[in-house]
Amino acid sequence: MKKLNASITLLLLSSAVLSACSGKESGNSPSPEGSAGNSPGSTAAGSAAPDKSKRETIEIYSYTQNANASLPAGDSDFVKKAIEEKFNVNLKLTYNMLEGDDRYNKLNVRLASNDSPDLVLANGLKALEYKNNKMLVDLNEYIAPEKQPAYFKWFTPEVVFKRFSMDKTKPEIQRIPIPVLKKSPVSWYVRQDWLDKLNLKVPANLEEFMKVAHAFTYDDPDGNGKKDTYGFSVSANGSGITFDWPQWMANGIEGVLYVKDNKLVHFQMDYRVQDVLRDINKMVKDGSVDPDWFLQKGTAHIDKAIQGRVGMVRDYGGQFGLASVPSSPAARSKEVNPNAKWTAFNAIDGVPGFQENLPSLSVVVTKIAAKNKEKVETAFKILDYLTSEEGYLLTHYGKEGVHYTRNGKVITLIPEAMKRDFEDKGDWLKAIYQVFTPEEPETLGFEVVDPRQTAEEREMLKKIKSYPISAPIGTNVSPPEGVDLVNQAKLENETMAKIALGELPAEQWKTVLDKILNEMGGQKLLDAYTEQIRAAGAIK
């Protein structure tokens, strides 16, 4: 997950959270890991090799995460080769578009011509559109834990059959979720060499965070005799207050939309925001925040951290502190100052600062495709294989003995071979095949060792994974009719920004929130979301 800014989050709430609908899956899957004498491409003793000219073509309509990536030709695409031999099919993976409207426009043209892929990856709004237009089939006959044992290691039956159903009043399931990284590698980072110079410790609460930010601003942490550093920075894009600020957590707000103590918490409709904004304004008035924080865009604050102008930032990608990765901010910081060292930390120790991610893409089957049920069943077998141990290792790390070695559940990468065969070729495994499973080896019980990382860096990554996160809402939600999310968000963001910048008193938040809840449909929105979440069983 990337950084969510307050304005973007609420504007997308009705679609991004809605896109977490789902369904079920099927197909009599062969053993995901294969068995001795029955590996991809092998045949039973005494039997003839299958006739490749008679293979069915199975098409999965997917997308690419990198517009510059493409699959290699022939056997160089070892994933395609393994799937085709294992299932005796010709695999057609339609992937050469980014996720977005163009992909669905091209699909719609095909559907209008009675031409459909066997499986389609669709976001929530599109799946709902296809459902409402009666274009999808019920997946109950295809999907079950006994049919897709590998897939159901990623999801419980309750999640697949109930929480991500698009119509909870009926037993029909018309989509199933694609696995998503449940826990984003979100962390704050602090310049450890600056802490050491000023005899400070890594912050563990808001008071310590503000103390370090003040010292980094006023006590010359880089020792150059100039006042040219700041304690903390964000890039707010001129709108709203991002979750980079630990003041949210310090005042009990742990995420954007989550469940806490059996209640729904919506970060922009909470009276505690008044205290959040008051505490942010304290840092702004202190001058310990980069003065460009509100208007600067994108990764400007990360660039300043690399340049040695800022001592604390929050990162959402997971590689910020890995100096072993040449493109990481930590490595680039060392190019500016060889002594630069970053330490990951949770700004408010023991308190969640993010909520678990929900799936945003799912698999659907059109009525056109379902005319050939055998092909659909085979397509689901392939999907199950991609989520299996064998399929996961192949699509994430390549071929055993070539790109990695395995000792039980410990996978040790061979970086040179990975770089040669796919990372330097558009990183096609990641861009195209890893659409189907996230980088989450622990779900399958694997431990991955990357020799490029130092022992200290591996410990850092484990530490980040250990941070607590809040429970997700567990299902898709949609706003009730008549609620104007756009104007709500605009008023919320404008008010929060003005209070944080000191243009309005913190007490103004209560007045504005009263208006939103009572006059602009805010309470109606919260009630509707709560009922939908309760219907899915996420709260009682």
C-alpha positions in Angstrom: 0.0 0.0 0.0 1.2 3.4 -0.7 0.8 6.4 1.5 -2.8 7.4 1.8 -3.5 11.1 2.0 -6.6 12.3 3.7 -8.2 13.8 0.6 -7.5 10.9 -1.7 -8.6 8.3 0.8 -12.2 9.5 1.3 -12.7 10.3 -2.3 -11.8 6.7 -3.2 -13.5 5.1 -0.3 -16.7 4.2 -2.1 -14.6 2.5 -4.9 -11.4 1.3 -3.4 -13.1 -0.3 -0.4 -16.0 -1.4 -2.6 -13.5 -3.2 -4.7 -12.9 -5.6 -1.9 -15.9 -7.7 -2.9 -15.4 -11.4 -3.7 -16.6 -14.9 -4.4 -15.3 -18.5 -4.6 -13.2 -20.8 -6.8 -13.0 -24.3 -8.2 -11.4 -27.0 -10.2 -10.1 -30.4 -9.3 -6.5 -29.3 -8.7 -3.6 -31.7 -9.0 -1.2 -31.8 -6.1 0.2 -28.2 -6.2 3.7 -29.5 -5.3 3.5 -32.4 -7.8 4.9 -35.9 -6.8 7.9 -38.0 -7.7 7.6 -39.2 -11.2 4.8 -36.7 -11.9 6.6 -33.5 -12.3 5.7 -30.9 -15.0 6.2 -32.5 -18.4 6.5 -36.1 -17.2 4.1 -38.9 -18.3 3.0 -42.1 -16.6 5.3 -45.1 -17.3 4.5 -46.7 -20.7 2.1 -43.9 -21.8 2.6 -41.7 -24.8 3.5 -38.0 -24.5 0.4 -35.8 -24.9 -0.2 -34.4 -28.3 0.6 -30.7 -28.0 -1.4 -29.9 -31.2 -4.6 -30.9 -29.5 -4.1 -28.8 -26.4 -6.9 -26.4 -25.3 -6.0 -22.7 -25.1 -6.7 -21.3 -21.6 -6.9 -17.5 -21.5 -6.6 -15.5 -18.3 -7.3 -11.8 -18.7 -4.8 -10.1 -16.4 -2.6 -6.9 -16.4 0.9 -5.8 -15.9 2.3 -3.8 -13.0 5.0 -2.3 -15.2 4.2 -1.0 -18.7 7.7 -1.7 -19.9 7.6 -5.4 -18.9 6.9 -8.2 -21.3 7.2 -12.0 -21.1 10.2 -13.6 -22.7 9.8 -15.8 -25.7 9.9 -19.6 -25.7 11.2 -21.6 -22.8 12.7 -18.5 -21.2 9.2 -18.0 -19.8 9.7 -21.0 -17.5 6.4 -20.3 -15.7 4.3 -20.6 -18.8 6.3 -23.7 -19.8 5.7 -25.4 -16.4 2.0 -24.6 -16.5 1.5 -25.8 -20.1 3.3 -29.1 -19.4 1.6 -29.7 -16.0 -2.0 -29.1 -17.4 -1.4 -30.0 -21.0 -2.8 -26.7 -22.3 -1.7 -23.7 -24.2 -1.6 -20.8 -21.8 -2.6 -17.4 -23.1 -2.0 -14.7 -20.4 -3.4 -11.4 -21.7 -1.4 -9.0 -19.6 0.0 -6.2 -21.8 -2.0 -3.3 -20.2 -1.9 -1.6 -16.9 -4.9 -1.9 -14.6 -7.3 0.8 -15.7 -10.1 1.8 -18.0 -8.3 0.9 -21.2 -8.0 -2.7 -20.1 -11.8 -2.9 -19.5 -12.7 -1.0 -22.6 -10.8 -3.6 -24.7 -12.5 -6.4 -22.8 -15.9 -4.9 -23.3 -15.4 -4.9 -27.1 -14.6 -8.6 -27.0 -17.5 -9.4 -24.8 -19.8 -7.5 -27.1 -18.6 -9.9 -29.8 -19.4 -12.9 -27.7 -15.7 -13.5 -27.1 -14.5 -13.9 -23.5 -11.3 -15.1 -21.7 -11.8 -18.1 -19.4 -11.0 -16.1 -16.3 -11.0 -12.3 -15.9 -9.3 -10.3 -13.2 -11.5 -7.3 -12.4 -11.6 -4.5 -9.8 -14.6 -4.1 -7.6 -16.5 -1.5 -9.6 -16.1 -3.5 -12.8 -17.1 -6.7 -11.2 -20.2 -5.0 -9.7 -21.0 -3.5 -13.1 -20.8 -6.9 -14.8 -22.9 -8.5 -12.1 -25.6 -5.9 -12.4 -25.6 -6.4 -16.1 -26.1 -10.1 -15.5 -22.9 -11.1 -17.3 -21.4 -13.3 -14.6 -22.0 -16.8 -13.4 -22.3 -18.2 -9.9 -18.9 -19.8 -9.0 -20.3 -22.2 -6.4 -19.9 -25.1 -8.8 -16.3 -24.3 -9.4 -15.0 -23.2 -6.0 -14.4 -25.1 -2.8 -11.6 -25.7 -0.3 -11.3 -29.3 -1.5 -11.0 -28.2 -5.1 -8.5 -25.4 -4.5 -6.5 -26.4 -1.4 -3.6 -24.1 -2.2 -5.8 -21.1 -2.8 -7.6 -21.6 0.5 -4.3 -21.3 2.4 -4.5 -17.6 1.5 -8.2 -17.1 2.4 -10.6 -18.7 4.9 -13.9 -20.0 3.4 -15.7 -17.3 5.4 -13.8 -14.6 3.6 -14.3 -16.0 0.2 -17.9 -17.1 0.5 -19.3 -14.4 2.8 -17.3 -11.3 3.4 -16.4 -10.6 -0.2 -19.7 -11.6 -1.7 -21.2 -8.8 -3.8 -24.7 -9.7 -2.6 -24.9 -10.9 1.0 -28.6 -11.6 0.7 -28.0 -14.5 -1.7 -25.9 -17.6 -1.7 -24.5 -16.9 -5.1 -20.8 -16.1 -5.4 -19.7 -14.3 -8.5 -16.2 -13.3 -7.7 -13.2 -14.5 -5.6 -10.5 -12.3 -4.3 -6.9 -12.3 -5.5 -4.5 -12.5 -2.5 -3.1 -9.2 -1.4 -0.2 -8.3 0.9 -2.1 -8.2 4.2 0.5 -6.1 6.1 2.2 -3.3 4.2 5.9 -2.8 5.3 5.1 0.7 6.6 7.6 2.3 9.0 9.1 5.5 10.2 12.9 5.9 9.7 15.3 8.0 11.7 18.9 9.1 11.0 20.8 6.9 13.5 24.1 8.7 13.1 22.3 12.0 14.0 20.9 10.3 17.1 24.3 9.1 18.1 25.9 12.5 17.7 23.3 14.2 19.9 23.1 11.3 22.4 19.5 10.7 21.7 17.5 7.4 21.6 15.1 6.2 19.0 11.7 7.7 19.8 9.0 5.4 21.3 6.2 7.9 21.9 5.0 11.3 20.7 6.9 13.3 23.3 10.2 11.6 22.3 9.4 12.0 18.6 8.9 15.8 19.1 12.1 16.1 21.2 14.2 14.4 18.5 12.6 16.5 15.8 13.4 19.7 17.7 17.0 18.5 18.3 17.5 17.6 14.6 16.3 21.1 13.7 18.2 23.2 16.2 21.3 21.2 17.5 23.2 20.8 14.2 23.0 17.0 13.9 25.2 16.9 10.8 27.9 19.0 12.4 28.3 21.4 9.5 27.7 24.5 11.7 24.7 25.6 9.7 21.0 25.6 10.4 20.0 23.6 7.4 18.3 20.5 8.8 14.7 19.7 10.0 13.5 17.0 12.2 10.6 15.7 10.2 8.9 16.1 6.8 5.9 14.9 4.7 4.6 15.7 1.3 0.9 16.7 1.7 0.3 17.7 -1.9 -1.5 20.8 -0.7 -4.4 18.9 0.6 -5.3 17.2 3.9 -3.1 15.6 6.6 -1.4 12.4 5.8 -0.9 9.4 8.1 2.9 10.2 8.1 2.2 12.1 11.3 2.4 10.0 14.5 0.0 12.3 16.2 -2.8 10.2 14.8 -1.6 7.1 16.7 -0.8 9.0 19.8 -4.4 10.2 20.0 -5.9 6.8 19.4 -6.6 6.8 15.7 -4.9 3.8 14.1 -5.9 3.9 10.5 -8.2 5.1 7.8 -11.2 2.8 8.2 -10.9 -0.1 10.7 -12.6 -2.0 13.5 -11.6 -1.3 17.1 -13.4 -2.7 20.2 -16.2 -4.0 17.9 -16.8 -0.5 16.5 -16.1 1.1 13.2 -13.5 3.9 13.3 -13.5 6.4 10.4 -10.4 8.7 10.7 -12.2 11.8 9.3 -15.3 11.5 11.4 -13.8 11.3 14.9 -13.8 14.0 17.5 -10.3 13.0 18.6 -9.0 14.6 15.4 -9.1 17.8 17.3 -6.3 16.6 19.5 -4.4 15.2 16.5 -4.4 18.6 14.8 -3.5 20.4 18.0 -0.4 18.2 18.4 0.6 18.6 14.8 0.3 22.4 15.1 2.7 22.3 18.1 5.4 20.9 15.9 4.7 23.3 13.1 4.9 26.2 15.5 8.1 24.8 16.9 9.7 24.9 13.5 10.9 21.3 13.7 8.9 20.4 10.6 10.2 21.1 7.1 8.3 24.3 6.2 7.5 23.0 2.7 5.6 20.0 4.1 2.1 21.1 3.1 2.6 22.1 -0.5 5.4 19.8 -1.6 4.3 16.7 -3.7 5.1 13.1 -4.3 8.4 12.0 -2.7 9.9 15.4 -2.1 10.3 14.7 1.6 12.1 11.4 0.8 14.4 13.3 -1.5 15.2 15.7 1.3 15.9 12.8 3.6 18.4 11.4 1.1 20.1 14.8 0.8 20.6 15.0 4.5 18.1 17.8 5.1 15.5 15.8 7.1 16.1 13.4 9.9 12.8 11.5 10.2 10.2 10.3 7.6 7.6 7.6 7.1 8.0 5.2 4.2 5.5 2.7 2.7 7.6 0.6 0.5 9.7 -1.5 2.8 13.1 -1.0 1.2 13.9 2.5 2.5 16.5 1.4 5.1 18.2 -1.3 3.0 21.6 0.1 2.1 22.3 -3.1 0.2 19.7 -2.1 -2.4 21.5 0.5 -4.6 18.3 2.4 -5.4 17.1 2.6 -1.8 17.1 5.9 0.0 19.5 4.5 2.6 22.0 3.6 -0.2 21.6 7.0 -1.9 22.0 8.7 1.5 25.4 7.1 1.8 26.4 8.5 -1.6 25.8 12.0 0.0 27.3 11.1 3.4 29.1 7.8 3.9 28.2 7.9 7.6 24.5 8.1 7.0 22.5 5.3 8.6 18.8 4.9 8.9 16.9 3.0 11.6 13.3 1.8 11.3 11.0 2.4 14.2 7.3 2.5 15.2 6.8 6.1 16.3 4.3 5.2 19.0 5.6 1.9 20.4 3.1 -0.9 20.6 0.3 1.1 18.9 -1.0 0.2 15.4 -0.5 2.9 12.8 -2.1 1.1 9.8 -4.9 -1.3 9.1 -4.7 -4.7 7.4 -5.1 -4.5 3.6 -8.2 -5.8 1.8 -8.1 -7.4 -1.7 -8.9 -5.0 -4.5 -9.0 -7.4 -7.5 -10.9 -10.6 -7.9 -11.5 -13.3 -10.5 -14.8 -13.5 -12.3 -16.2 -15.8 -15.0 -18.5 -14.5 -17.7 -21.5 -16.4 -19.0 -19.8 -16.5 -22.4 -16.8 -18.3 -20.9 -18.9 -20.7 -18.8 -20.4 -22.2 -22.0 -17.2 -24.3 -21.9 -17.2 -25.5 -18.3 -14.2 -27.8 -18.7 -12.0 -24.9 -19.8 -13.1 -22.8 -16.8 -12.4 -25.7 -14.5 -8.9 -26.0 -16.0 -8.4 -22.3 -15.6 -9.2 -22.5 -11.9 -6.7 -25.4 -11.5 -4.1 -23.1 -13.0 -5.1 -20.3 -10.6 -4.8 -22.8 -7.7 -1.3 -23.8 -8.9 -0.2 -20.2 -9.0 -1.1 -19.9 -5.3 0.5 -23.2 -4.4 4.0 -23.6 -2.9 5.4 -24.8 -6.3 3.7 -22.0 -8.2 4.6 -19.3 -5.6 8.3 -20.2 -5.7 8.4 -20.3 -9.4 6.7 -16.9 -9.9 8.6 -15.1 -7.2 12.1 -16.6 -7.1 12.5 -18.6 -10.4 13.7 -22.2 -10.7 15.2 -24.2 -7.9 18.9 -24.9 -8.3 19.2 -22.0 -10.8 17.7 -18.9 -9.1 17.5 -20.2 -5.5 18.3 -23.1 -3.3 15.9 -24.7 -0.8 16.5 -26.4 2.5 13.2 -27.4 3.9 11.2 -24.1 4.2 14.3 -21.9 3.9 14.8 -20.4 0.5 18.2 -18.8 -0.3 18.2 -16.6 -3.3 20.9 -16.6 -6.0 20.9 -12.9 -6.9 23.2 -13.1 -9.9 21.0 -15.6 -11.7 17.8 -13.7 -10.8 19.3 -10.5 -12.0 20.4 -12.1 -15.3 17.2 -14.0 -16.1 14.4 -11.7 -15.0 15.2 -8.7 -12.9 17.3 -7.0 -15.6 14.6 -7.9 -18.2 11.8 -5.7 -17.0 11.5 -7.8 -13.9 8.8 -9.7 -15.7 8.2 -12.2 -12.9 7.2 -9.4 -10.5 5.4 -7.3 -13.1 3.3 -10.0 -14.7 3.2 -13.2 -12.7 3.2 -11.8 -9.2 -0.2 -10.2 -9.9 -1.6 -13.5 -8.5 0.2 -13.6 -5.2 1.8 -10.9 -3.0 5.4 -11.0 -1.7 4.3 -12.8 1.5 6.3 -16.1 1.8 5.3 -16.5 5.4 1.7 -17.3 4.4 3.1 -20.6 3.0 5.6 -21.0 5.8 8.7 -20.0 3.9 11.7 -18.0 5.1 13.6 -16.2 2.4 17.2 -15.3 2.7 18.6 -12.7 0.3 22.4 -12.8 0.5 22.5 -9.2 -0.6 21.0 -8.1 2.7 23.1 -7.9 5.8 22.0 -9.7 9.0 21.2 -6.2 10.5 18.9 -5.5 7.5 17.1 -8.8 7.8 16.5 -8.0 11.5 15.1 -4.6 10.4 12.6 -6.2 8.1 11.5 -8.6 10.8 11.1 -5.7 13.1 8.8 -3.9 10.7 6.7 -7.0 10.2 6.3 -7.2 14.0 4.6 -3.8 14.2 0.9 -4.1 15.3 -1.8 -3.3 12.8 -5.5 -2.7 13.2 -8.2 -5.1 12.2 -9.7 -4.4 8.7 -13.4 -3.8 8.2 -13.4 -7.2 6.6 -15.7 -6.6 3.7 -16.7 -4.2 0.9 -18.8 -1.1 1.9 -20.6 1.4 -0.2 -22.1 4.8 0.8 -25.9 5.2 1.0 -27.7 7.2 -1.6 -27.8 10.9 -1.1 -24.5 11.2 0.7 -22.1 13.7 -0.9 -18.6 12.2 -0.2 -16.9 14.8 -2.3 -18.1 17.8 -0.4 -17.6 16.0 2.9 -14.0 15.3 2.1 -13.4 18.8 0.9 -14.6 20.4 4.1 -12.8 17.9 6.2 -9.5 18.3 4.4 -9.7 22.1 4.3 -10.5 22.3 8.0 -7.7 19.9 9.1 -5.1 21.7 7.0 -6.1 25.1 8.4 -5.9 23.9 12.0 -2.6 22.1 11.5 -1.2 25.3 9.9 -2.5 27.4 12.8 -5.1 29.3 10.7 -8.0 28.0 12.8 -8.1 27.0 16.5 -8.3 23.2 17.2 -11.7 23.6 18.7 -13.1 24.4 15.3 -12.9 20.7 14.4 -15.9 19.9 16.7 -18.0 22.5 15.0 -17.2 21.3 11.5 -17.6 17.6 12.4 -21.0 18.3 14.0 -22.1 19.9 10.7 -20.8 16.9 8.7 -22.5 14.3 10.9 -25.8 16.1 11.3 -26.3 18.2 8.2 -24.2 16.5 5.4 -25.1 12.8 5.9 -22.0 11.8 7.9 -23.9 9.9 10.5 -26.0 8.2 7.8 -22.7 7.2 6.2 -21.3 5.7 9.4 -24.5 3.9 10.1 -24.6 2.4 6.6 -21.0 1.2 6.8 -21.6 -0.3 10.3 -24.6 -2.3 9.1 -22.7 -3.6 6.1 -19.8 -4.6 8.3 -22.1 -6.2 10.8 -23.8 -8.2 8.0 -20.4 -9.6 7.0 -19.7 -10.7 10.6 -16.7 -8.3 11.1 -18.5 -6.7 14.1 -21.3 -8.0 16.3 
